[in-house]
């Protein structure tokens, strides 16, 4: 047996030639965030992006949350609840806008844009149909990061927050319809649904997406007879599979649709357009042939409406009559139940904010999270969304290239 050379063993151990455990430098990347929540001043917007429970979670993880006085009042969250959760109640809006991350529901108005400063991150909606080139130019001039939460995707490649709001809108639309159908002034004093010996309410739903699906679930739960129209066979098949039952479905054929409208008590317009205005599916001529006292809830009014006779109304004055048919055309139906909707927002935003802190900032987080990165439309003031750039004739760049160059 060959003897080991002790001199070699001494040399190799001194020179670190023997296998050694790898030593890695462990850095504490966690970053303390300052999150500002201004009070919503947009018309009819009553929701708030974080509930007190989410604020408590963030503050317990070392983050600072500053919230404008009475920001949660319309959603029935008091300043005292936020204060007890660890938030700082601020009386001046300008102070709130000094935070690293500005979190709000509605897009910024010009006065709020002026309060932003270089390097900040904005998390809010875009609401493209009401925006202009000037809006994006003013944001770009501030050299901020901006993320549209309606464009953020999850691991299933769907839009989680949009889906949550759509679920709420679908359920709420049926409850609103039931309210007006039984009203003797706007409806005809008829109970929504059905029971033994009474013909059930007939509900026509346009659109087999998330809003349509949850409207179907709510209507069927109350005993109504439901008919669903959509031009996507895939969506209609998926709807029936999700419901695990057979219901009346049809592609949108004018003659078939008109026949259904003539006997309908309630019509829910839930057609969604990926970009731009929704197509008009129900003409005024069709409306004129509907039953007296029927109710239309045009959820698609956010994108212009899918009913020709629809016009935008408000939560303060939500309905009008045309051809003796009650029309409810309030944009942002989810804001009718702001307390519930705020919890949906809160459940969505809290994990994202915690993730930003864990990664040590928004840039590191975006490098690791493809879903959130898809919601970015401004990166250090540079437009990164192709659709916005082409729609408003603005220069844009690929965010992947920008982030690769960013150190």
Phi, psi and omega in degrees: 000131183288131180277142179283141179280112182297328180293322179293320180297321179295316182296317184291324179289323178291323182272006178062036180275340177287153179304132181238153173292137181290131179254118179250143176279122180261118181256141175274098186276349186300138184238141178273118183268151170244112187250124180252131178239099178283161178287135179288130180241001178292147181301129175072002180272110183249355184278163177228142188287337180228131173277161181306323180298321179290323176299318179299318179298317181292315181293325177293338176267013173092005181268157181253128179242121177245131186228135181292145181308132177064023179295330182257007187298317181292339177263009178066041169243120184276159175301326180296321178298317179292320180298317179293336179278354177107002179281157175258124180274121184247137183268337182255125180301325181300325180290323179297322183283008173269356182291159179293319182239125177259122184242119179207172182268297183285156176298158178293145171266165184308320180296325179285326178299322180296337180276348179285156177222164186307135175092351180286163176241131179249127173245111181197185173275167171259315187054065186307320184302338183254006184264167180224171178299322181299324180299312182289325178296320180292325176290319180298324181295336180279350179054054180249170168264135181226131181237126177267115186289342177284351178256355179288135180248158176254192185291343178267008179065029175246171182261098189297319182286321176299320179297316179301314179294326179291322177299316179296316181297319180297313178297313184294325180301319180291320179295322177295316179299318179298322181296314183279332179295323181274352179286134183283344180266316182265335178244219176221034175064035183252135177286136179285136178111224180177157175210178188307129176086353182242132178299128182292157176296137177261125182240127175253126181241124178262114181110127182250028176277203183295315178301312180299317181300314183283336171291320177298314181301314182294317181294315179295326178297332179267001175094014181279160173262124191244139173234130184242132179241135176198149179274359178257112177297323179301314181294321179294320179292319179297321179300313180295323178294319179294323180281341182058036177204161179266127175231169178291121175228151179201149168289165186279092174253124185310316183292317179293318180296316180298319179300319179290323181294326182298332181252000185285142172265328182224137174236128178248117176269107185230037178274132183245137175251129181306319177217144175081200187277146174285148178288148176278120184256326181252118182276166178296328177298322177293319180300320182296341181261003179282165181291145175300135176085005177287163185235134175245126173248104183266087179295334181287000182299337175302332180244026176107339178094148179253008178243131186298327183273001181288145171214148187297131174240184182232168177296332179285326180222078195280338189233158171211163180249139175219122185056037179064020177249127180283126179251128173247111188229052180269121175294157174060058181300328181300335179288350176289335177239066189297330181295311178296314181297324179295323176294324177296316176299315183299316179295336180275315186285321186305311179298325179295316180295319177298321179294319177301317178296317181295323181280350178088020178139166185295323184294312179298322180294318180295326178296331184262339186245100182295323183299312179291324180300329179290344178272351182286129174239350171224131176232110186053039177087354180265130179291132183238001182260117184297317183297316179297316181300315181287327182289324185248014179052051179242145178291142180218159179227158179288129183294331180297318179291321180296318182289328178294327180275347184277130177245000000 
